Amino acid sequence: MRLKLALCVLLIGLVDLDNPKTANAAVTTINVTNQAMTAWLFNGATPNGTLTLTRGQTYQFVVNAPGHPFHITTVPGLPPQDLVDAGLTGNGTASGTVTFTPSASTPSSFSYQCAVHTVMTGTINVVAAAAVPAVGTWGLLAVGLLLLAAGVLAARRRGRA
């Protein structure tokens, strides 16, 4: 009877193993301000720093830089050549939110810049999302019960010999 129960739990666990798990889909907020007419600051960090984004993750660039429209572009230079991407909205705002969710078709490297000042520019790199193991709670429980059942069976066999 215990063996049947263990096998049932194992089967439930195997079904759970087939359900892919997704990474935390929480939105990442990045505060964007200007350092006079010379640089962008992201969360107050290094001026014109390189940003690394993850495919499938949503980013909200909360821009507070009056007089400095923030653009995500294909290449630096004026006039801005905005990146065309289905996951990009609000591009070119000086006070507002630019929302961006890089997809599998998003280029791996492009730029950000001010629409007025060419020195206010930098690079954005996009990397693949980290693999998330598909083993859930039921899968771990099933493996544990399977090992327990195997141990019980082995102990019984030794007792008979």
Secondary structure, DSSP 8 states (H G I E B T S, - for coil): -HHHHHHHHHHHHHHHHTS--------EEEEEEEETTTEEEETT-STT--EEEETT--EEEEEE-TT--EEEESSSSSS--B---TTEESTTBSEEEEEE---TTS-SEEEEEESS-TTSEEEEEEE---------HHHHHHHHHHHHHHHHHHHHHHHH-
